[in-house]
């Protein structure tokens, strides 16, 4: 695997806060480790409802969610997050991308990634690309705070 370098101090992605959502603890841990190694600040949630609770407490620059989860799937979570912060970058990850025809248009996500041996590379590139398009990160903007969101 190629060496990864963390975002530089001058990078718009430096200190970016990412929320990872997945009911599979192994997938959550693996993605968290990779993204923390790159210098991102990571919070996790094991369900859509937990994700909304965490999202209400802190500001995030990007959300990565699994598609298939009990009670609230990734599509419903995306709809709810878009109502709160329409410009929020969101990545949807699923093992059913091809089987269900999931894409950016049908899901509302900015990027849709198929779970596979290449998932980590796609995730790292997509996170970097989506965070670079936004300046400054949402979590560092004081003026665009969501009501009731804590600074952190």
N, C-alpha and C positions, 0 to 999 in steps of 0.2 A: 504494500500500500504506500503511495507517495506521502512524503512528509507534509504535514499541514502547518501553516504558520498562522498565528493568531492575528486578528485585525490590528493594524498599527494604531498608535495613539492619535494620529491624524485622520484615521478612517471614520466615515460616518457610521460604520457598524460597531465601532468601539463602544463597549458598555451596553449594547443592545439587549433588551430584555425579551425573551422568547418564552411563550407558554406552550408546552407539549401536552397533548391530550391523547390517551390511549388506555383502554382497559386491560391491555396485555402488559404486565409489569416488565417482562424481558425486553420488549420493544421500546418501552419508555426509557428504561435504564440505558440501553444501547445508544439511543438517539441523544439522550442527555449527556452521556460521556463524550461522545464525538463533538457535540456543540460546545460543551464546557471547555474541552481541550482547545477549541478555537477562540476562546475568550468571551463567549456569550454568557449572559446571566440567564439561567434557566429556572423556570418553575414548572411543576408538573401537576396534572390532574388525571384521575383514573376514570372519569366519566364526563359527559357533557354538562350535567348539573354542577359537578364540582368545578369544572372549568369556568362556568359562568360566575360561580361564587368567588373564585380566585380573581377572575377578570374584573369583578366589581371592586376589589380591594386595591389593585395595583394597575399601573399603566404598562402595556406591552407594545413592543414594536412589531411583533410578528407572532402568529399562532400556527402551530403544526398540529393537525388533528388526524386521527384514524377515521376511517369511514364507518366500519361496522362496530358499534358499541351498544350495549343494552340500554333500554329506556329512551335515550336520545342519541341518534346517529350523528355522524359528522356533518351531514347536509343540514339537519335542523340546527346544529350548533353554529354553522356558518351563517345561516339566515339570522339567527339571534345576534351574533357578533356584528354582522353588517348593519343591523338596526342601531347598535350602540356606537360603532365607529366605522362608517362606510369605507374609509380609505385604508383600513387595517389590512396589511398583507397576510394572506392565509394560504397555507399549503395543506392539501388533502393527500393522505397516504392510504393506499388500499391494496389488498391482494386481489380485488375484484375489478380493477380498472378496465381491463379488456372485456371480461365477461358481462359487465353491466354497462359498458360504453360510457364510463365516467370520463369527463373532460372538464376544462375550465368553464365552458359555457353552460353545461348541464348541472354543475355543482355550485357555481358561484365562487369557487376558489381561484386564486391567482395562478396556482400551479397544482397539477395533479401528478402524483408519483406512484408508479406501480411498485409494490413490495417485490423485491428481487435481490439478486446478488449485487446489483448496481445501485440499489436504493441509497446507500450512504453517499456515494459520489453525487448523485442527482440532488439529494437533500442539501449537501454542503454548497453546491453551486447555486441552487435555487435560493437558499437563505441569503447568501452573499449578494446575489443579483437583486432580490427584492429589497433588501435593506439599503443597498447603494442608491436605489432610485428615490429614496426618501431622505430629506435633509431638513432639520436635524431629526434624530430618532424621536418618536412619539413620547417615549419615557423621559426624555430630557426637555420636552417643551412644557414650560410652566403655564402658558396661556391657553393651551388646548386640553387642560385637565378635564376628565369626566367628573361630573358631580359625585362627590362621595369617595373618589379614588384617593388612596394614600400615596404620598411620595415615597419612593424607595429606590 
